Each structure stands twice: as structure tokens, then as C-alpha cells.
Amino acid sequence: MLLLLVMQSLVLTGCWSRIEINDRLLVVAMFVDELEEGKVQLTLGYAKPNQIASGAGGESPGSSMPYATVKGEGRNISDAYRNIQTNISREIFWGQVKIIVLGEEYARTGLEPLLDFVNRKSSIPLKTYILVAKGKAEEISMFPTQIEKFPSEIFRELVARKKIVVGSVKHFMIAREYGRGMILAYLSPNPDKTQGNQIRVLGSALFQDNRMIGTMDVQKTRGAMWLRGNIKDAVITFPSPTDRGKISLLVTGAKSKLSLKLQDGKFLYSLKLSVESVIDSSDSSLALSDPDTLRELESMLGEEIESRIRQAFNASREAGSDAFQLGAHIAWNYPAEWKKVREDWSSVYKERARLDIESKAVIRLLGAQK
């Protein structure tokens, strides 16, 4: 028994590779920009080690932000990262990265070097969100915050609460297998610093083969979120059919089912959508208690949602970007056909994909009135 105990102790690995938390720099956000002559600028947002504890119970008005950035340049992201590491006293730790923000010029150049870097850094979580900034990503790395401690938390909450398009490292990996198309949120710093909201959501950025090829406005982006199943809640406003007064409906729930049929060489996608809503506000004299009136409003709500989804689908198809990974349905249902079109799926999607939408909207409540 003594011999067995001694032998077991020989295979214990111990903590030979440990790095103390006091020797780590906890990076929470990455900002990547393209520079001249093919160089890359990497900006890292991190929590200030000497202010995290002191600010945990609330900060005094005069205290400084518990967040800072450091940046470096290089021939690629790895080179820029090493140049940063050389000039700081702590070991950079990637395990707490929440978001990656790309400058538009870098996004249009191509994300393959970034994805290769992220894939080789096993500590970077797969659920790390990726966003695109109009102009330079560095410009939104240090905008002032009033609610969250770190600017990165604002982006993370927007994505987690499904207020903007959800796109992550994991989504890009899936897109590699099914059509190589992708969609990411498209943001910009608000030039008016007197307003409380410092970030403007411009819509979304379309990608094909890991390269940004176009954008969609907010209206089409909302349709894209419906098609991707990213909608948590939404307010849809349209004029009353009688007096043109504005009526707003709050969508409280939605279920969707997407199916595929191959017909005459066309890929026919059928989306069935079930939506529940409540009346959020009404400037119209319309009699909302009338069942016929409610059915008319339900029909108008369904038509509005269908229109948004169709606009988003048509925009992605015209760009040749399967941003919704619809190619995956071909791989699952028609694997032999997918082998034929996989390599040229971008042009096939543009020419042979069609979408049919069938929606059923229901108004559950008229809304409480005091």
C-alpha cells in the first residue's frame, strides 16, 4: 500500500504553470484597427488592478475610472500583442475578454488573421461577441460611461439583451462550414457628447468569406434579427387604418420554424412565424375593444413583420452573403446537393434562394389604463 501511495504521487502534476492573479492583467475588450502599410493597431481595455476593490461598493464622484486601455502596433495582431506585453509589468490574461470591436477598414480587409489568433488563444471564450465600429474602433474604446463600470459591459449587455445583432467567435466558426456568410452589429460613437447615450446603433454589417462587404440600416437589421431568432421584444408602430393616428404594439413573444424544399433547382425556404403582442400605446380613436378592429391590427402587425424580414433577406441575397447560415439546412436535408453548391454557395444563394413567410400575429392584451 505504501508503494502504491508513492507511485500515485509521481503522476500528480502540481501547479508548475500557475501565474498569480496579482501578476495578471485582466483584458475585457479588444479593439482592432487597420493602419497604413498593412500594419495593425491593437487596443486592449482592462480593469485597473489598483481600483477594482476600492470601487466595488460604489465610486465617489471624484474617483477615476476603474478602466483603462493600452495599445500597440505590429505587422499582425500577434506582433502588436507582443509589443504591448513587452512594455507592461503584468502578464496579459485573455480569459475575461467579453467583446472584440473591429474598425470598419480592418473588417473590410478581412478577419482571417483575427480568427486565427483567437482560435490559437484557447483562453479566449468562444462566446466572445464581435462588433463593427464605423471609422476607428479605438474611438469607442474609452467613451465615458455613467451606468456600467467598463465600456465593454455596455456592448455585452446590448447583445445579451438582444437589442443588437448577436455575433460571436462561435458564430464565425459555424459560418465557416455553412456558406461563410455572417452578420454583425454596426455601431458608431455619438458625436453629440451632451446626450446621455454615447453609442449609436447604425444597423448591421454583412460579411462573406470573413470580409465585410456591405451594411444594412436599422429597419432591415430588425428584420434580420427576426430571421435569426434574436428578437427578445420589439415595439412596432404603424398608422391607424381610420384616422392615421399612431398605434404601437409591443411584441412579447415569438416562435418561428424554418423549413426547406428543393424545387425546380430553387432552394425554397418557408418561415412560419407566431407572434404575441400587447397594445403599448394608441394615438388613434380606433375602438380597440372591437374584435374586428383587433383582427385588422393583427393582420397589419403580421404584414409589417413580414416586410422587415423580406427586406433583410433580399438585402443579404443581393450582397451574396448568407448571413443567416441558411446553407446549413441544405447540408442537413440535402447533403448530396450541398456538396455540389458548397464551394460556390455565395452566388448560388444570390441566384437560387427564395423565402416564403407565413405569420400569425395575436394581440393578447389591450394594455392597462389608469
Steps between C-alpha positions, in 0.01 A plus 500: 500500500788733579652425159167584329475833684853593393431409137180710496688805622735474200219563249360808674567805281485773764483871411818532298347748250302720738507878480379694803199724452713793616724442199219500241346780295131414451406605146122545452490649148701501176487779240665430163578762233676495163792742460702611201751268336302194606567543872247427773423696815379297798336682792432301816251616761572371849383538857740710710636258762550772761141629478280194461468431871461864603222557249304184580268673746437806285730778384517850631435779247866594494645152458655400169365229270596143594568436131784590267645406162840421360583474131771373274579470130640213301507314171213284627297458818753265659782747434296789645410292805865414567598865468241583767615215724861620481408839647274403790585342832226235511420191295204558266214263581239438227248292696279800586466645147132589447501686167713557191433826312628533143567822316314512169817515290639192675168317458502571126860377473409162647464324836698185425812613694284594801311170499827309471639691800184439706490130412859454614437684829300225670426724800289743290136383547305382196206718610707819467283746306631672186379845388592744222560871559456761230839665466759403762427247772742690724258795506244309704748326729496775764167683468361611840254271677242595761334164574755221453853491638657399170406610146517135393212420734270731301562306178470166679165598652367625165579164343391289798164680514464456121481870423754463221600215267670214681832391350783315676816302436289184509265636232795567269620142547156368406488734200824349369319170449173637362547762232759729662247785544454698818328807646628721784372808681617831347559782750637851517603747773237769550656834396265691733672461838220687681264205454490217748518225236857498376463220244280496191380174346526551123372157403712202399800402290484215248795263457597242241814287522593686823501836320254787549322563170210731592262637762129498580307781668313464831169407336647211300712395797188455711372268228830311509462454876154351442643258244789400728271458802680774694188699588419514871246782483418773250271799460341536156320823415270562204219743412140417583292389198232759586643831624876432438574541870805305616448162667790318668494127567748336738607153387528283809573164342578337167548147375632410158557188293708492182472222244662438162378350173699445181281575197597558136860570600392766751551487875162599641509594869173522689486700825199457727481767767271521803499836682334614822464869583326758719392854420769729635349836400234647271452851365203384297126516574472143374271280713756251627239292682337407168606145395497594130731795572742275689509251214582781260783620725631145530505474121687832472753387762566176312544686171746746659712221646495308170611814315798551732611138470467506122703822474781344705497176299502684166785728614715203604416310178588797279832530683565128462544458876319211667501689830241264648685171426209373293745271325500288815144386419618371162787311666254340742216419257678461165865407577573385144370831360702695757822339379424636152431860603715542810805655336293743294222551755529881499393529135253209530337669799476821301335337198305197624387566859142610566308571822129459570366649826180406677427689822225487759485796738280511809424794733465352848437814707378851438739642762413631845346847525495707818 
